[in-house]
Amino acid sequence: MKNLTNMLKEAQKLQERMGEMQAKLAEMEVDGAAAGGMVRVTLSGKGDMRRIKIDKALAVPDEVEMLEDLIVAATNDAKAKLETHLQSEMSRLTGGLPLPPGLKLPF
């Protein structure tokens, strides 16, 4: 029974740390770039796009399709950085405790 009590206390601590991490994520920003930084995208820690910056040299009406591709590439770059950061934070938070495959926290 003592083991169960300890497990419940640890679960409660983990839940508190998860709440703290989610609050930090809401404030965090991750930048992604494409075309050598000519297209930059900023995402929140929760993956919402906050800003996009496009170098004026890319604003050519006949090349809109290329610009669209660069925006997608910059967004994917930022998203990959965010996922790497989240995995690192979760690993630190859980102390390396293996989580079931497919379990995505904190979302």
C-alpha positions in Angstrom: 0.0 0.0 0.0 2.9 2.3 0.7 4.1 1.8 -2.8 0.7 2.8 -4.2 0.8 6.0 -2.1 4.2 6.9 -3.3 3.1 6.3 -6.9 0.1 8.5 -6.5 2.3 11.3 -5.0 4.7 11.0 -7.9 1.8 11.1 -10.4 0.5 14.3 -8.7 4.0 15.9 -8.8 4.2 15.0 -12.5 0.8 16.5 -13.1 1.9 19.8 -11.4 5.1 19.9 -13.5 3.0 19.3 -16.7 0.9 22.3 -15.8 4.0 24.4 -15.3 5.4 23.2 -18.6 2.1 24.0 -20.5 2.2 27.5 -19.1 5.8 28.0 -20.3 4.9 26.6 -23.7 2.2 29.2 -24.1 4.8 31.9 -23.7 7.5 30.2 -25.8 8.3 31.0 -29.4 10.1 29.0 -32.0 11.4 30.4 -35.3 11.7 28.5 -38.6 13.3 29.7 -41.8 13.6 28.9 -45.5 15.5 30.3 -48.4 18.4 31.3 -46.2 16.2 33.3 -43.8 14.3 35.2 -46.5 11.1 33.6 -45.2 10.8 33.3 -41.4 7.9 31.9 -39.4 7.4 32.1 -35.7 5.2 29.6 -33.8 4.0 29.6 -30.3 5.0 26.7 -28.0 1.6 25.2 -28.8 2.2 25.3 -32.6 0.1 28.4 -33.4 1.6 30.7 -36.0 2.3 34.1 -34.5 4.3 35.9 -37.1 5.6 35.5 -40.7 8.3 37.7 -42.3 9.0 37.7 -46.0 11.9 39.4 -47.7 10.5 41.9 -50.2 12.7 40.5 -52.9 10.5 37.4 -52.8 7.3 39.3 -53.4 7.2 38.8 -57.2 3.7 38.3 -58.6 4.8 35.7 -61.1 6.5 33.5 -58.4 3.7 33.2 -55.9 3.9 29.4 -56.0 7.5 29.5 -55.0 6.7 31.8 -52.1 3.9 29.6 -50.9 6.4 26.6 -50.9 8.9 28.6 -48.9 6.2 29.5 -46.3 5.4 25.9 -45.9 9.1 25.0 -45.6 9.7 27.6 -42.9 6.6 26.5 -41.0 7.7 22.9 -41.1 11.2 23.9 -39.9 9.7 25.7 -36.9 7.4 22.8 -36.2 10.3 20.3 -36.2 12.2 22.5 -33.8 9.2 22.8 -31.6 8.7 19.0 -31.5 12.4 18.4 -30.7 12.1 20.9 -27.8 8.9 19.2 -26.6 10.5 15.8 -26.6 13.4 17.1 -24.7 11.2 18.8 -22.1 9.0 15.7 -21.7 12.1 13.5 -21.3 13.4 15.8 -18.6 10.0 16.1 -16.9 9.4 12.4 -16.7 12.9 11.6 -15.7 13.4 9.3 -18.7 10.3 7.3 -17.8 9.2 5.5 -21.0 5.8 6.6 -22.1 3.5 4.3 -24.2 4.0 4.7 -28.0 1.8 7.3 -29.5 1.2 9.1 -26.2 1.7 12.8 -27.0 2.0 15.1 -24.1 1.1 17.8 -23.1 -1.5 17.9 -25.8 
